[in-house]
Amino acid sequence: MAELLRLSPAEHEAVAVDVADPEAWRGLAQTLAHDTDDVALFVQAAGALLAGRLTECEPPAIARLVEVNLTGALLGSQAIG
């Protein structure tokens, strides 16, 4: 991703956001609305994994996996459109 951004002639910016935080997405969407007329490309590259057997994973680890991999992707798509 970094290499593609470096080679792109278009103006671009990489931003880090806690994808599971709806307020973080709202803030990013407000910033984008203020700073630009259009988002030509929106890449969500967050991801979380579980190590080991699912039967041995603790519920908070499973919840975080869902927050990042599912909820985060949906919140980002909703906020940025």
PAVO-341503 format. One record per residue (C-alpha): residue in three letters; x, y, z. Coordinates in pm, whole numbers, padded with zeros to 5 digits, always signed. Layout:
BEGIN
AlaXYZ/...
This chain:
BEGIN
Met+00000+00000+00000/Ala+00274+00245+00094/Glu+00450+00181-00237/Leu+00130+00244-00435/Leu+00075+00571-00249/Arg+00432+00676-00315/Leu+00397+00613-00689/Ser+00056+00776-00726/Pro+00047+01118-00895/Ala-00278+01202-00714/Glu-00299+01374-00378/His-00342+01113-00106/Glu-00321+01057+00264/Ala-00301+00751+00487/Val-00493+00779+00814/Ala-00498+00547+01115/Val-00833+00502+01292/Asp-00960+00261+01558/Val-01199+00088+01321/Ala-01419-00045+01602/Asp-01486+00308+01733/Pro-01791+00477+01573/Glu-01678+00818+01700/Ala-01342+00778+01527/Trp-01521+00711+01198/Arg-01752+01008+01246/Gly-01453+01230+01312/Leu-01273+01106+01001/Ala-01585+01156+00789/Gln-01622+01513+00919/Thr-01256+01585+00845/Leu-01290+01448+00492/Ala-01607+01648+00430/His-01425+01962+00539/Asp-01099+01894+00351/Thr-01212+01744+00019/Asp-01500+01724-00226/Asp-01456+01358-00311/Val-01293+01038-00188/Ala-01176+00856-00501/Leu-01041+00548-00324/Phe-01115+00425+00027/Val-00913+00127+00154/Gln-00989-00042+00483/Ala-00693-00259+00569/Ala-00753-00340+00936/Gly-00767-00699+01046/Ala-00743-00908+01360/Leu-00663-01277+01401/Leu-00702-01533+01675/Ala-00416-01765+01757/Gly-00486-02123+01850/Arg-00807-02322+01854/Leu-01134-02134+01858/Thr-01257-02359+02137/Glu-00973-02230+02357/Cys-01011-01858+02280/Glu-01155-01629+02543/Pro-01482-01443+02466/Pro-01317-01096+02480/Ala-01070-01203+02208/Ile-01356-01328+01991/Ala-01549-01005+02049/Arg-01246-00797+01943/Leu-01207-01008+01628/Val-01569-00933+01533/Glu-01535-00564+01627/Val-01234-00515+01401/Asn-01310-00749+01110/Leu-01687-00705+01078/Thr-01815-00409+01276/Gly-01517-00191+01181/Ala-01561-00257+00811/Leu-01932-00180+00829/Leu-01880+00138+01033/Gly-01616+00259+00789/Ser-01833+00196+00487/Gln-02125+00368+00657/Ala-01922+00673+00760/Ile-01735+00727+00433/Gly-02015+00607+00207/
